[in-house]
């Protein structure tokens, strides 16, 4: 019993660590696909970027995060079926951590903060955008993708049945 609890704990730690490492790799990928940084024009202590470029960083973050979460959530749930609840909880925790690490790594690899660059830039001069997640809702992309992957695996690949459940049309409970 204690060894089973220890194994479940080990599985949970592996899932969280796996997601966190994947988040760092996704942050690097996010930066690599986003670069070179878009340029905008400074007017009155505000930088103006083309509309498509303003959304590009956040949109790319969400795309990478959802796809990575979908794959990682599905793989974790498929491989670690010892305790679905523990795996699901670790998947959610790991996906939240992965999303935060992805945003941090991408931001650190990107150019300096736009606010700092604007302070040194005169009106009508160009400034480079920084890589950041534009809206807090985007942080739901990694956990959302991971939960979709986990649910797809749980619904599609259930490998064991519980005792006492009917197993098909010809079972005793259906014949009565």
N, C-alpha and C positions, 0 to 999 in steps of 0.2 A: 504494500500500500504506500509506504513512504517512498519507495523507488519509483512508483507511478507518479506520485506528486512531484518528485524531483525531475522526472522526465518531462512532465508538463511544463514545469518552470523553465527547464532548459530550452524546450521548444519555443516558449514565449520570448525568452531572451534572444534566441537566434532570429526569430521573426522581426523583432524590433531592431536588432543590429543590422540585419539584412536590408530592411527598409531604409535605415539611416544611411548606410553606405550607398545604396541605390540613389537616395536623395542627393548625395554629394555628386555622384556621377551624372545625374540628371541636371544638376546645376551647371556643371561644366558643359554638357550638351546644349543646354538653354543658351548659355553665353556664346558657344561656338556657332550655333545656327542664327543667332540674333546679330552678331557682329558683321560688318562694322556699324558702330553706333550712328543712329540718324542725327542729322544736324537740324537745328532750328534757329530762329532769330530772336534776339533779346530786344524787348521793347518795354521800357519802364519797369525794370526789375522783374519781368516775367518772360519766360521763354515760350515761344510759340513753335510747335512742331506740326508737320502735316498730319491730318487726322489719322491716316492709316498707320503712320509711324508711331503715333501716340499709343495706339492699341496693340501694336505688334509685339511688344515685350510681354504684356499680360496675356495676350491670346496664345502666344507660343508657350508661355509657362503652363497655361491650362491644358493645351494639347499634349505636351510632354508628360505632365503630371497625371492626367487621366489615363493615358495609354500605359505608362509605367505602373500606375496603381492597379489598373485592370490586370495586367500580366502578373505582378507580384502578389496581389490578393488571391488570384486564382491558383498560382503555383503553391503558395503557402497553405491554402486551404486543402488543396489536393494532396500534398505531401504529408501534412501533419493532421491526420484525422483522429488522433488519439482522443482529443477533447475539442469539439467544435467551438464551444463557448470560449475557452481559453485562447484558441487560435484566432477567433474572430476579435476578441478584445485586444490581443497582441497586434493583430493586423491594423485595427483602428489606431492604436497608440503609435505603432511604427509608421503608419501613413501620415499621421499628423506631424511626427518628427521629420519624416522625409520631406514633406512639403516645406517646412520651415528651413531645413538644411539646404534644400534646393534653392530657395529664395536667397538665403544668405550667401551661398557659394556663387551663384550667378551675379549677385550684386557686388560682391568683393572682387570678382574677376572683371567686372565692367568698369567703365570710366568713372571718374569722380562724380560726386553729387552735383546735380544741376544747380542747386541753390548756392553751393560754394563757387561754382564757375560763374554764375550770374553776378555775384558780388564783385568780381574782377573784370567783368565784360561791359563795354560801353553799349549804348543803344544801337540797334541795327547791325550788330556784329553777330557772327555765328557762334553757336555753342553746341556741344555734343550732349546728347541725352544720356542719362544713366540707366542702368538695367535694374528695374524694380517691378514689383507686383503692384499694379495700379489700384486695385480694389480689394478690400478684405475678403469679399466673397470668393475670389480666385483661390484662396487657401483651402477651400473645400474640394478642389479638383483631385488632389492626391487621395484623400480619404474616400471621396465619392467613387473614384475609379477602383480603389481597392475593395470597397464594399460590393460594387457590381461584379468584380471578378470572383469574390468569395461566394456571393449568392448564386452566380452561374454555376460554379463548381458544386455547391451544396445541392442545388436543384437537379443538376444533370448527372452527377457521378456519385450518388449516395451508394456506399458500398456495403453497409450493414443494415439489418432490420432489427428492431427490438422484439424481445420475446413477447408472445401474446398478440402480435399484430397479424392481421390476415395478410397472406402473401399473394393472393390472386383470386380469380373468379371461382376456382374449384375448391377453395378453402372451406373449412367446416362452418365458419360464420356466415358464409354466403349460401350454403346449401340448406339452411334451416328455414 
